[in-house]
Amino acid sequence: MSEMSVLARKLPEVPDPDKVIQVIEETFVSLGGNPDYLAGMQTAVPGAGKLFGVKVPLLRKLCKEVIQQYKKEKEGIAKIAEECWSRGSREHQLVALFIFAEIKLSPSERWAIGVRYLPDVGNWESCDQLCMALLGQALAEEPRFMDPLETWLKDPNPWVRRAALVAPVYLRRAKYPPELAEELDRRTLAMASALLKDEEKYIRKAVDWTIREVIERHYHLGLEWLRTEARLNPSKISRSTLRLASKKLSDKDQEDLLSLLEE
């Protein structure tokens, strides 16, 4: 019998958060604990805090079992997610986010939960999953959420600054009219310019990621942005970020950009 089958059998009939999370935590213990995986996670996700060592695909399956068990009780499922987040471990936080990603919420609800949780984030994995499930999804449904993102660029919390760039990554899910979609990507590029010289490596990684995404959606905008930044005598660190982002360009455009960076 699989661990997920055992989980389903142990879940209480009603979505009592404490009782459900007790079963979830027992499942964490059963699924986690591999010393090699734990050591790898500690290296890959510094700042993750307490770890049970459960792999993401298994956490997603766990969440689906919980949602299936209480599929007619949205409020109860949301309370389980809220309580999970408050427990603070990497696995608790990811379970909360995976649940929120699956249940039906309005864009305003998603945004409000994401903003409330963002100060608790302490690593890139939770930051990115929060953007995927909440902030980025809200932006993909309502463009007005770009406005507050633009105010986060000077926030002292590096995860807030990273979220400002990772949330627009999920514009890939949006179905906006062409003119609006292009304007949102122009604004995304402006934010990338503001953070290109950021001293935090996870911010610069977010710049690279979001530029690659813009290139996928609006190649001409991404190409022109890279050319403009390359002509501005960028710092050594900025040049490295621009080189990485240029890998999404055609061979000829990448060659030309690299030549600009060498001038």
MARDREN-582029 format. One record per residue (C-alpha): x, z, y; residue in one letter. Coordinates in nm, 3 decimals, padded with zeros to 5 digits. Layout:
BEGIN
NODE       x       z       y res
NODE       X       Z       Y   a
...
! end
This chain:
BEGIN
NODE       x       z       y res
NODE  00.000  00.000  00.000   m
NODE  00.140 -00.098  00.340   s
NODE  00.204  00.151  00.618   e
NODE -00.068 -00.021  00.824   m
NODE -00.320  00.025  00.545   s
NODE -00.231  00.393  00.531   v
NODE -00.270  00.412  00.909   l
NODE -00.616  00.256  00.896   a
NODE -00.729  00.502  00.630   r
NODE -00.602  00.803  00.825   k
NODE -00.755  00.714  01.161   l
NODE -01.050  00.938  01.251   p
NODE -01.397  00.788  01.280   e
NODE -01.416  00.859  01.652   v
NODE -01.135  00.770  01.898   p
NODE -01.018  01.123  01.974   d
NODE -00.685  01.058  02.154   p
NODE -00.500  01.362  02.018   d
NODE -00.603  01.297  01.658   k
NODE -00.535  00.925  01.679   v
NODE -00.193  00.977  01.832   i
NODE -00.106  01.230  01.564   q
NODE -00.164  00.954  01.307   v
NODE  00.029  00.705  01.521   i
NODE  00.325  00.942  01.545   e
NODE  00.324  00.994  01.169   e
NODE  00.340  00.617  01.138   t
NODE  00.633  00.604  01.384   f
NODE  00.823  00.843  01.158   v
NODE  00.741  00.639  00.847   s
NODE  00.835  00.306  01.003   l
NODE  01.137  00.417  01.206   g
NODE  01.453  00.613  01.159   g
NODE  01.689  00.336  01.050   n
NODE  02.022  00.453  01.195   p
NODE  02.159  00.103  01.248   d
NODE  01.846 -00.010  01.433   y
NODE  01.844  00.308  01.642   l
NODE  02.207  00.258  01.737   a
NODE  02.137 -00.103  01.827   g
NODE  01.839 -00.007  02.042   m
NODE  02.039  00.256  02.226   q
NODE  02.292 -00.014  02.315   t
NODE  02.041 -00.289  02.392   a
NODE  01.796 -00.076  02.591   v
NODE  01.994  00.189  02.782   p
NODE  01.768  00.445  02.941   g
NODE  01.501  00.410  02.674   a
NODE  01.493  00.787  02.618   g
NODE  01.344  00.919  02.295   k
NODE  01.338  00.659  02.018   l
NODE  01.169  00.656  01.680   f
NODE  01.328  00.320  01.599   g
NODE  01.018  00.113  01.522   v
NODE  01.046 -00.263  01.564   k
NODE  00.818 -00.438  01.813   v
NODE  00.628 -00.655  01.557   p
NODE  00.533 -00.341  01.367   l
NODE  00.419 -00.168  01.685   l
NODE  00.198 -00.468  01.763   r
NODE  00.044 -00.453  01.417   k
NODE -00.015 -00.082  01.460   l
NODE -00.199 -00.146  01.787   c
NODE -00.418 -00.411  01.628   k
NODE -00.524 -00.163  01.360   e
NODE -00.619  00.093  01.625   v
NODE -00.812 -00.163  01.827   i
NODE -00.989 -00.293  01.516   q
NODE -01.090  00.060  01.421   q
NODE -01.250  00.131  01.759   y
NODE -01.334 -00.222  01.875   k
NODE -01.679 -00.121  02.003   k
NODE -01.543  00.166  02.210   e
NODE -01.334  00.020  02.493   k
NODE -01.321  00.345  02.690   e
NODE -01.204  00.535  02.385   g
NODE -00.928  00.283  02.317   i
NODE -00.818  00.298  02.682   a
NODE -00.798  00.678  02.663   k
NODE -00.579  00.650  02.354   i
NODE -00.347  00.417  02.547   a
NODE -00.339  00.652  02.847   e
NODE -00.250  00.948  02.630   e
NODE  00.011  00.745  02.442   c
NODE  00.183  00.653  02.768   w
NODE  00.198  01.018  02.873   s
NODE  00.392  01.110  02.556   r
NODE  00.691  00.925  02.700   g
NODE  00.893  00.787  02.408   s
NODE  00.981  00.420  02.390   r
NODE  00.733  00.365  02.107   e
NODE  00.453  00.559  02.278   h
NODE  00.494  00.352  02.595   q
NODE  00.502  00.021  02.410   l
NODE  00.194  00.109  02.205   v
NODE  00.009  00.193  02.527   a
NODE  00.107 -00.139  02.681   l
NODE  00.027 -00.343  02.371   f
NODE -00.318 -00.184  02.360   i
NODE -00.382 -00.260  02.728   f
NODE -00.265 -00.617  02.668   a
NODE -00.533 -00.665  02.401   e
NODE -00.839 -00.503  02.559   i
NODE -01.056 -00.663  02.824   k
NODE -00.976 -00.538  03.175   l
NODE -01.039 -00.684  03.518   s
NODE -00.732 -00.797  03.717   p
NODE -00.783 -00.503  03.954   s
NODE -00.790 -00.259  03.662   e
NODE -00.474 -00.408  03.516   r
NODE -00.296 -00.395  03.849   w
NODE -00.398 -00.035  03.918   a
NODE -00.276  00.086  03.578   i
NODE  00.049 -00.108  03.613   g
NODE  00.123  00.034  03.959   v
NODE  00.046  00.385  03.834   r
NODE  00.279  00.350  03.536   y
NODE  00.566  00.168  03.706   l
NODE  00.736  00.483  03.845   p
NODE  00.764  00.614  03.486   d
NODE  00.959  00.309  03.368   v
NODE  01.326  00.370  03.298   g
NODE  01.449  00.060  03.116   n
NODE  01.415 -00.318  03.114   w
NODE  01.206 -00.335  02.796   e
NODE  00.925 -00.113  02.924   s
NODE  00.944 -00.283  03.264   c
NODE  00.904 -00.629  03.114   d
NODE  00.628 -00.528  02.874   q
NODE  00.442 -00.358  03.158   l
NODE  00.464 -00.679  03.360   c
NODE  00.341 -00.885  03.067   m
NODE  00.045 -00.662  02.983   a
NODE -00.057 -00.547  03.330   l
NODE  00.111 -00.662  03.653   l
NODE  00.195 -01.018  03.551   g
NODE -00.139 -01.073  03.382   q
NODE -00.319 -00.949  03.694   a
NODE -00.116 -01.193  03.906   l
NODE -00.195 -01.477  03.667   a
NODE -00.566 -01.411  03.726   e
NODE -00.565 -01.326  04.099   e
NODE -00.300 -01.465  04.338   p
NODE -00.358 -01.188  04.595   r
NODE -00.129 -00.963  04.391   f
NODE  00.170 -01.163  04.510   m
NODE  00.135 -00.984  04.846   d
NODE  00.230 -00.635  04.722   p
NODE  00.506 -00.774  04.499   l
NODE  00.680 -00.905  04.811   e
NODE  00.691 -00.552  04.953   t
NODE  00.885 -00.417  04.652   w
NODE  01.210 -00.604  04.719   l
NODE  01.379 -00.313  04.898   k
NODE  01.238 -00.036  04.682   d
NODE  01.512  00.211  04.581   p
NODE  01.385  00.209  04.223   n
NODE  01.557 -00.085  04.047   p
NODE  01.272 -00.120  03.798   w
NODE  01.027 -00.174  04.081   v
NODE  01.254 -00.447  04.219   r
NODE  01.285 -00.602  03.873   r
NODE  00.906 -00.594  03.832   a
NODE  00.872 -00.789  04.158   a
NODE  01.050 -01.080  03.987   l
NODE  00.933 -01.038  03.629   v
NODE  00.561 -01.028  03.715   a
NODE  00.571 -01.389  03.852   p
NODE  00.723 -01.502  03.521   v
NODE  00.369 -01.473  03.385   y
NODE  00.238 -01.728  03.629   l
NODE  00.300 -01.949  03.325   r
NODE -00.041 -01.818  03.212   r
NODE -00.218 -01.900  03.538   a
NODE -00.456 -02.191  03.581   k
NODE -00.439 -02.223  03.958   y
NODE -00.492 -02.547  04.154   p
NODE -00.167 -02.741  04.200   p
NODE -00.119 -02.657  04.570   e
NODE -00.171 -02.284  04.512   l
NODE  00.054 -02.283  04.206   a
NODE  00.333 -02.449  04.404   e
NODE  00.293 -02.207  04.695   e
NODE  00.319 -01.909  04.459   l
NODE  00.640 -02.050  04.315   d
NODE  00.780 -02.102  04.665   r
NODE  00.712 -01.735  04.734   r
NODE  00.873 -01.643  04.403   t
NODE  01.187 -01.832  04.503   l
NODE  01.197 -01.650  04.835   a
NODE  01.192 -01.319  04.649   m
NODE  01.470 -01.444  04.422   a
NODE  01.680 -01.525  04.730   s
NODE  01.627 -01.173  04.862   a
NODE  01.751 -01.020  04.535   l
NODE  02.022 -01.269  04.440   l
NODE  02.296 -01.035  04.565   k
NODE  02.145 -00.718  04.422   d
NODE  02.410 -00.492  04.270   e
NODE  02.197 -00.403  03.967   e
NODE  02.267 -00.637  03.675   k
NODE  01.910 -00.613  03.546   y
NODE  01.785 -00.739  03.880   i
NODE  02.021 -01.037  03.867   r
NODE  01.907 -01.106  03.511   k
NODE  01.550 -01.110  03.643   a
NODE  01.653 -01.360  03.913   v
NODE  01.795 -01.588  03.644   d
NODE  01.479 -01.553  03.432   w
NODE  01.231 -01.617  03.710   t
NODE  01.425 -01.921  03.840   i
NODE  01.426 -02.073  03.493   r
NODE  01.051 -02.023  03.480   e
NODE  01.003 -02.192  03.818   v
NODE  01.213 -02.486  03.697   i
NODE  00.979 -02.516  03.398   e
NODE  00.671 -02.520  03.622   r
NODE  00.801 -02.702  03.933   h
NODE  01.135 -02.862  03.857   y
NODE  01.186 -03.000  04.208   h
NODE  01.138 -02.657  04.367   l
NODE  01.383 -02.488  04.134   g
NODE  01.643 -02.762  04.177   l
NODE  01.623 -02.755  04.556   e
NODE  01.646 -02.374  04.557   w
NODE  01.960 -02.382  04.343   l
NODE  02.118 -02.648  04.565   r
NODE  02.036 -02.454  04.881   t
NODE  02.180 -02.128  04.745   e
NODE  02.490 -02.306  04.615   a
NODE  02.563 -02.444  04.964   r
NODE  02.544 -02.097  05.124   l
NODE  02.888 -01.989  04.999   n
NODE  02.746 -01.741  04.747   p
NODE  02.940 -01.440  04.625   s
NODE  03.115 -01.442  04.289   k
NODE  02.827 -01.247  04.130   i
NODE  02.566 -01.479  04.284   s
NODE  02.754 -01.785  04.157   r
NODE  02.735 -01.645  03.806   s
NODE  02.357 -01.605  03.833   t
NODE  02.318 -01.957  03.972   l
NODE  02.525 -02.102  03.689   r
NODE  02.307 -01.930  03.432   l
NODE  01.985 -02.050  03.593   a
NODE  02.121 -02.406  03.613   s
NODE  02.113 -02.433  03.235   k
NODE  01.747 -02.533  03.262   k
NODE  01.837 -02.839  03.470   l
NODE  01.897 -03.189  03.337   s
NODE  02.259 -03.259  03.243   d
NODE  02.318 -03.465  03.559   k
NODE  02.158 -03.212  03.795   d
NODE  02.347 -02.927  03.630   q
NODE  02.675 -03.114  03.664   e
NODE  02.609 -03.177  04.033   d
NODE  02.515 -02.813  04.094   l
NODE  02.825 -02.683  03.921   l
NODE  03.031 -02.913  04.140   s
NODE  02.868 -02.764  04.448   l
NODE  02.952 -02.416  04.327   l
NODE  03.318 -02.514  04.287   e
NODE  03.355 -02.641  04.643   e
! end
